[in-house]
């Protein structure tokens, strides 16, 4: 196993206290670029990231996140959204892979038809798929942050409807989680002890 990846996974912690730091736009963009390598069903890429960096934006988000201080302390807080209507634009999304000869056109066509059949009239599946993809992307973003020397923390404590209203999200966008990213300050907890593998693994 690649020891650098093993070390990155083992040493990532959930950060709740941050130093004052301004993250360059190019680094914010790189975090999202790396997160976008996450897997998604049919290559839907059904995620969206809102990088909240301005003081005004942080105040708006903090009020929707029950006043949690890390939203304003972090360099950036990402609103990680899953998208429910990505199946409608899958043909366009797959064009890039077809043009680069990653997949043949007939495979792309079959995926578009399959996802149309499964997703078009099933809002529950659309929502489940949005949550799956956004969650995978959020985890990738946190590992990317660790690799770039930043701390991060996933937050589920927020009022989703307030986030939708305060940031003008469309009905297609579901705010799945917030991810704070920045320079970790002193006073954060170390990696909390994990359950034994035998407690969480079952063979079949």
N, C-alpha and C positions, 0 to 999 in steps of 0.2 A: 504494500500500500504506500502511496505517496505520503511521506512523513509530514510534509508541510501542510497538506490538507487535513491529516489526522490531528495535528497540533491546533490548527485553526478551529476545527469542530470542538475539540476538547476544551479549548481556552475561551471560547465565546461565552460571555456572561450577559445578563440582562441589566442594562444601565438605567438608572433613574435619576442620577445627579450628573450634571454637565458643567464644564468650564465655559466661560464666555469665549466664543470662537465664531468667526465668519467663514463659512465654507464657500470656496470659489464655485461659480456656476458650472465650470467644466467638471468639477468633481461630483456635483449633484447629477449632472447628465451622465457621467460614467457609472454611477451607482444604478441608475435606471437602465442604462444600456446592458449592464451585467445581469440585472434582475430579469431582463427580457429574454435571457437565454433559458428561462425556466420552461419545463414541459407544460403542454396544454393539450387537451383532447382535440384531435384533428388539426393540431397546430392553430387553434382558434386565436391564441394570443389575446384572450379576452380579459385584459387587465388595463388599468389606467392609474397613473400616479400623479397626485397633486403635491408639489413640493412647497410647503408652507415655510417661508423664510422671513418675510417682512414682519416688522413689529405689529402692524395692524392685522395681518393675517394670523399671526400667533395668538393675538388677543381674541380674535373671533373663534379660533379653534379651541383655545383653552376654555372659553365659556361653554363650549359644547362638550368638553371633556371633563366636566365636573370640577374645573379649577385646578387640575393636576399641574404642578409647577414645571415638570420636565418639558412640557409643550413649549414653554417660552424660553427655557434654559438651553435646550438643544440647538445646535446649529440649524437644523432643518427637521421638520416633522412631515413625513409622507403620509398622505391619505391614500391608502392602497385600496383601489376599487376593483371589483369584478364586474364584468359587463354581460348583460343578459341577451343582447341581440347580435353578438359577434357572428352567429351563423349566417346572418343576412349578408355579410361582407366577406365570407370565407373565400369565395372564388377570387376576389381581388387580393386577399392576403396571400393565397397560395401561388399567385402569379409570379411572385419573386422567386420562389423555389423552382417553379417550372422553367422560368427563363434561365436560371442558373443550372438547369439540368440536375437538380437535386432529386426531384421526383418527376415522373412522366405525367403528361397531361391527363391520360386516362385515369391515373390514380387520383389526381386532384379532382377530376370530375366525379369520381365515385365517392370521395370524401364529402364533397359539397352535397351530393344527393343524399348520402347517408345522414349527415347532420341535419339536413332539411327535414327528413322524415322523422328523426328522433326528437328534434328540438322545437320545431315550428309551433306545435300545438301543446307543448308541455312546459308551462311556466315553472313548475317545480324543478324539472331537470335543468332549465336555463339558470335558475337561481343556484342550484347545487353546483353546477359546473362553474358558475361565476365565483362561488366561494372556494372551490378547489383550486382554481387557477390563481386567484388573488393570494391565497394562502401560500402556495408554492413560490410565487413571485416575491412575497414578503420575506420568506425565509432566505431566498437567494440574495435579496437585497441586504439582509443582516449579515450574511457571510461575506458579501462583497465589502460591506462597511468594515468588518473585522480585518479583512485582507488589506484594506487601505489605511489601517491604523486608527479607525474610529470605533467608538462604542455605539451600541444601539439597544433599543428596547421596544418590544411589541406591546401595544396597548389595545385592550378590548373595551376599556371603560370610557365610553362616549355615547352621546345621544345621536344615533344615526340620522334621525329626521332633522335635527338641528344642523348636522354637518351638510346634509343635502341642501337645506335651505340657505345656509350661510355661505356656501361655496358654489351655488348654482348648478348642482349636479342634475343630470337628466334622469328620466325614468329608467334609462339603460344602465345607469351607474349605481352600484351598490357599495357603499363604504364598508369594507370588510374589517379592516383594522388600521390603526395608526402605528407608524414606526418612527420613533425618534432616533436621530443620528447626530453624533458630535463627539467632542473630546471629553472623555470621562473625567469627572472630578474625583477628589479623594472622598472616601466615605461610602462608596458603593460596596455591596456585598460581593464576596467571592462566589465562584461557581457553586451552586447548591448541590448537595449530594443526590445522585441519581439512584433510582431503584436498581436492584441487581437484574442482570439480563435474564436470569431464570424466572424472575417475577413478571416479566413482560413478554417473554418469548414462548410460543407454543409451536411445536412441529406437527404437521399433519401428513 
